[in-house]
């Protein structure tokens, strides 16, 4: 029998180390390719960047908004702070479904407990998963946890698989032909696209006439969405959070009176306020010839500041919220946000003056 020498052991260790180094190099390569291939959402459709931005926000947030574009485009978080000292965040995303709002609230509670949660009710009309592209814009940005896993399982369409969310390279491996300079520029870092969740637009396109609403065969709001709304109510109660249900003041997509009645009945049964701001457009002071950038689907900056002022008055009148303008350490954080907010406004206005439209900011009008 051959005697094993120290030299033989060193050779074995060398090969094991070499193999481990190869595995590590392959893992790093795959990790880099995944970072390169996933969509960056930094130009055009930027909504996919919104959910992840929450984790970089340092301020405490006493008010949390949940919902789709009817919150993240229609309410200025800076106006809420400037006018009332309210520190808020909008955890909004394109076509955010009710169960996604529930899991985003659950996710938020891992980091902080707001005093008030404001939920926009438009998504209640959806009772089943709608679109992988919209799912991705909400789910990919969530930090990994059991909450994210549950949100993925609740949201997947028939052709989606959980493993594609765990390892996005499996989903996006074929994007080679679509890569742009933006993909290479933002492999590791992203620019901010919102101010505490608010997506700003300063351009103006007056509200136009909308098509007559299509009559429905059944106006009953889906059981699944109403069940998750009940879960939002319970989660808020368990954490001593006040819940407010709202319908944003924009008119399209159409919000049927039958849906409104069901939400109002739900709110009455559960002793939570529900405010339909469609009926309060004049009180808010909205002028939809100047306060929208996409013919009435969403508010622009002037409209979002007016709506924030109106809803902010309600919040400070009904809830014991802190005026963070008088809390130096928080006020300094908000001053940084205000600087960024003003820079966004000025950059967009300068681009409008030069081109007549917003090019680098994208001209997408995501319906919900």
C-alpha positions in Angstrom: 0.0 0.0 0.0 1.3 3.4 -1.0 2.1 5.7 1.9 0.2 9.0 1.9 2.7 11.8 2.3 2.2 15.4 3.4 3.0 16.4 -0.2 0.0 14.3 -1.4 -2.2 16.1 1.1 -1.0 19.5 -0.1 -1.8 18.5 -3.7 -5.3 17.4 -2.6 -5.9 20.6 -0.8 -4.6 22.5 -3.8 -7.1 20.9 -6.1 -10.0 21.3 -3.6 -9.1 25.0 -3.2 -8.9 25.4 -7.0 -12.3 23.8 -7.4 -13.8 26.0 -4.7 -12.3 29.0 -6.3 -13.9 28.0 -9.7 -17.3 27.5 -8.0 -17.0 31.0 -6.4 -16.0 32.6 -9.7 -18.9 30.9 -11.5 -21.3 32.1 -8.7 -20.0 35.7 -9.0 -20.3 35.5 -12.8 -23.9 34.3 -12.6 -24.7 37.0 -10.0 -23.3 39.7 -12.2 -25.2 38.4 -15.3 -28.4 38.4 -13.3 -27.8 42.0 -12.2 -27.1 43.0 -15.8 -30.0 41.2 -17.3 -32.9 42.2 -15.0 -34.9 45.3 -16.1 -33.6 48.5 -14.4 -36.8 50.7 -14.7 -34.7 53.9 -14.8 -36.1 55.3 -18.1 -39.6 55.3 -19.5 -41.5 52.9 -17.3 -39.9 53.7 -14.0 -42.6 52.2 -11.8 -40.6 49.0 -11.3 -38.1 51.0 -9.2 -40.6 52.3 -6.7 -41.1 49.4 -4.2 -37.3 49.0 -3.5 -36.8 52.7 -2.8 -38.7 52.4 0.5 -35.8 50.5 2.1 -33.5 53.5 1.6 -35.8 56.0 3.3 -34.5 57.0 6.7 -37.4 59.1 8.1 -40.1 57.6 10.4 -43.4 57.5 8.6 -46.5 58.0 10.6 -48.7 57.8 7.5 -48.5 55.0 4.9 -50.3 55.1 1.6 -51.0 51.8 -0.2 -52.3 51.3 -3.7 -51.8 51.9 -7.4 -51.1 55.0 -9.5 -54.1 56.7 -7.9 -51.9 57.3 -4.8 -48.3 57.4 -6.1 -49.1 60.0 -8.8 -51.8 61.9 -7.1 -50.5 62.8 -3.6 -47.4 64.8 -3.0 -45.6 63.6 0.1 -43.5 66.8 0.2 -46.6 68.9 0.2 -47.9 66.9 3.2 -44.7 67.6 5.1 -44.5 71.3 4.0 -48.1 72.1 4.8 -48.6 69.9 7.9 -45.4 68.3 9.1 -46.7 64.9 8.1 -44.0 62.3 7.5 -45.5 59.9 5.0 -44.5 57.3 2.5 -46.4 55.9 -0.5 -45.7 52.2 -1.0 -47.5 52.3 -4.4 -46.9 50.4 -7.6 -48.5 50.0 -11.0 -51.7 48.0 -10.9 -51.0 47.1 -7.2 -53.5 44.4 -6.4 -55.3 44.2 -3.0 -53.3 41.2 -1.7 -50.1 42.9 -2.8 -51.1 46.0 -0.7 -51.7 43.6 2.2 -48.3 42.0 1.9 -46.6 45.4 1.5 -48.2 46.5 4.7 -47.0 43.3 6.4 -43.6 44.0 5.0 -43.6 47.6 6.2 -44.4 46.4 9.7 -41.0 44.6 9.8 -39.4 48.0 9.8 -41.9 50.4 11.4 -45.4 50.8 12.5 -47.3 53.8 11.0 -50.1 55.5 12.9 -52.4 55.7 9.9 -52.7 53.6 6.7 -54.5 55.0 3.7 -55.7 52.5 1.2 -57.0 53.4 -2.3 -59.9 51.1 -3.2 -59.7 51.0 -7.0 -57.8 47.6 -7.0 -60.8 46.0 -5.3 -62.2 45.4 -8.8 -59.5 42.7 -9.4 -60.1 39.3 -8.0 -57.3 37.3 -9.6 -53.7 37.9 -10.9 -53.6 40.1 -13.9 -50.2 40.4 -15.5 -46.6 39.2 -15.0 -45.2 42.6 -16.0 -47.2 44.4 -13.3 -46.4 41.7 -10.8 -42.7 42.1 -11.4 -43.0 45.9 -10.9 -44.4 45.3 -7.4 -42.7 42.1 -6.2 -39.2 42.2 -7.5 -38.4 45.3 -5.4 -39.6 43.7 -2.1 -36.9 42.6 0.3 -36.8 38.8 0.7 -38.8 37.4 3.5 -41.7 35.0 4.1 -44.0 37.9 3.3 -42.5 38.3 -0.1 -42.8 34.6 -0.8 -46.5 34.7 0.2 -47.0 37.8 -2.0 -45.5 36.0 -5.0 -47.6 32.9 -4.5 -50.8 35.0 -4.2 -49.9 37.0 -7.3 -48.6 34.6 -9.9 -50.4 34.1 -13.2 -50.7 30.6 -14.6 -47.4 30.8 -16.6 -45.3 32.1 -13.7 -43.1 30.2 -11.3 -41.7 31.1 -7.8 -38.2 29.9 -8.8 -38.1 32.7 -11.5 -38.5 35.2 -8.7 -35.9 33.6 -6.5 -33.5 33.5 -9.4 -34.5 36.2 -11.9 -31.8 35.2 -14.4 -34.1 32.2 -15.2 -36.7 34.7 -16.4 -34.5 37.3 -18.0 -31.7 35.2 -19.5 -32.9 36.0 -23.0 -32.7 39.8 -22.6 -29.3 39.9 -24.3 -30.7 41.4 -27.4 -32.6 44.1 -25.5 -29.8 45.4 -23.3 -29.1 49.1 -23.5 -26.7 51.6 -22.1 -29.1 52.1 -19.2 -28.7 48.4 -18.3 -25.0 48.7 -18.1 -25.1 52.1 -16.2 -27.4 50.8 -13.5 -26.1 47.3 -12.9 -25.3 48.0 -9.2 -27.1 51.3 -8.3 -30.3 53.0 -9.1 -31.3 56.7 -9.2 -34.3 57.8 -7.2 -37.4 58.1 -9.2 -39.8 59.1 -6.4 -39.9 61.4 -3.4 -41.0 59.1 -0.6 -43.0 57.1 -3.1 -44.5 60.1 -5.0 -43.9 60.1 -8.7 -43.8 63.6 -10.1 -44.9 64.9 -13.4 -45.0 68.7 -14.2 -46.4 68.6 -17.7 -50.0 69.5 -18.6 -52.5 67.8 -20.8 -56.1 68.8 -19.9 -58.7 66.3 -19.0 -60.6 65.1 -22.0 -63.9 63.3 -22.3 -63.9 59.6 -21.2 -65.8 56.8 -22.9 -69.1 55.9 -21.4 -68.6 53.1 -18.8 -69.4 49.6 -20.0 -72.3 48.0 -18.2 -71.3 45.0 -16.2 -73.2 41.7 -15.9 -72.2 41.5 -12.2 -71.1 44.4 -10.1 -70.1 42.3 -7.1 -66.6 43.1 -6.0 -64.5 39.9 -6.0 -64.5 37.8 -2.9 -60.7 37.5 -3.0 -60.1 41.2 -2.9 -62.7 41.8 -0.2 -61.1 39.1 1.9 -57.7 40.7 1.7 -59.3 44.1 2.5 -60.6 42.4 5.6 -57.1 41.2 6.4 -55.8 44.7 6.0 -58.4 45.8 8.6 -57.4 43.1 11.0 -53.7 43.7 10.5 -54.2 47.4 11.3 -56.2 46.6 14.4 -53.7 44.1 15.7 -51.0 46.9 15.4 -53.2 49.8 16.7 -53.1 51.5 13.3 -55.9 53.7 12.0 -57.1 52.7 8.6 -58.7 55.1 6.0 -60.2 53.9 2.8 -60.2 56.4 -0.1 -61.1 56.7 -3.8 -58.8 59.1 -5.5 -60.5 62.0 -7.4 -59.6 60.9 -10.9 -62.5 59.6 -13.0 -60.9 57.0 -15.2 -60.8 54.0 -15.0 -64.5 54.3 -14.1 -65.5 53.7 -10.5 -69.0 52.3 -10.6 -71.6 53.5 -8.1 -72.4 49.8 -7.3 -68.8 49.3 -6.2 -68.9 52.5 -4.2 -72.0 51.3 -2.3 -70.3 48.0 -1.4 -67.1 49.7 -0.1 -69.2 52.1 1.9 -71.2 49.2 3.4 -67.9 47.4 4.2 -66.5 50.5 5.9 -69.6 51.0 8.0 -69.5 47.3 9.1 -65.9 47.6 10.1 -66.1 51.1 11.5 -63.5 52.6 9.2 -63.8 55.8 7.3 -64.3 55.8 3.6 -63.9 59.0 1.5 -64.7 59.1 -2.2 -62.8 62.2 -3.4 -64.5 62.1 -6.8 -67.3 64.0 -5.2 -64.9 66.5 -3.7 -63.0 67.6 -6.7 -64.3 71.2 -6.4 -63.6 71.3 -2.7 -60.1 70.2 -3.4 -59.7 73.0 -5.9 -58.8 70.8 -8.8 -58.8 72.4 -12.2 -58.5 69.5 -14.6 -57.6 71.8 -17.5 -54.2 72.4 -15.7 -53.9 69.8 -12.9 -53.4 66.6 -15.0 -50.6 65.6 -17.3 -52.3 62.8 -19.3 -55.9 64.0 -20.1 -57.3 63.2 -16.6 -55.9 59.8 -15.8 -53.5 61.1 -13.2 -52.7 64.4 -11.5 -49.6 66.4 -12.3 -47.5 68.2 -9.7 -50.0 71.1 -9.2 -52.9 68.7 -8.8 -51.0 66.3 -6.5 -50.1 69.3 -4.2 -53.7 70.4 -4.0 -54.9 66.9 -3.2 -52.1 66.5 -0.6 -53.2 69.7 1.1 -56.8 68.6 1.2 -56.2 65.0 2.5 -53.5 66.4 4.9 -56.1 68.6 6.5 -58.3 65.6 7.1 -55.4 63.6 8.6 -54.2 66.2 11.1 -57.9 67.0 12.0 -58.7 63.3 12.8 -55.5 61.8 14.1 -52.8 62.7 16.6 -49.9 63.1 14.2 -46.5 64.6 14.9 -45.5 67.8 13.3 -42.1 66.7 12.2 -41.1 70.2 11.1 -40.4 70.8 14.8 -38.3 67.6 15.2 -34.8 68.6 14.1 -33.3 65.2 13.2 -36.4 64.3 11.1 -36.7 67.8 9.6 -33.2 67.6 8.4 -34.0 64.4 6.5 -37.0 66.0 5.0 -35.0 69.0 3.9 -32.9 66.7 1.8 -36.0 65.3 0.3 -37.3 68.8 -0.5 -34.0 69.6 -2.2 -34.4 66.5 -4.4 -38.1 67.3 -5.0 -37.3 70.8 -6.1 -34.5 69.5 -8.4 -36.9 67.1 -10.0 -39.4 69.9 -10.6 -36.8 72.2 -12.1 -35.3 69.5 -14.3 -38.7 68.5 -15.7 -39.7 72.1 -16.3 -36.4 72.8 -18.1 -36.9 69.7 -20.2 -40.5 70.9 -21.0 -39.2 74.3 -22.0 -36.6 72.7 -24.3 -38.5 69.8 -25.9 -42.2 70.4 -25.1 -42.5 66.9 -23.5 -40.8 64.8 -20.9 -38.4 62.5 -22.7 -35.9 61.3 -20.1 -38.6 61.0 -17.5 -40.8 58.8 -19.7 -44.2 59.7 -21.1 -45.9 56.5 -20.0 -49.5 56.7 -18.7 -50.0 53.5 -16.9 -53.7 53.2 -16.4 -53.6 51.7 -12.9 
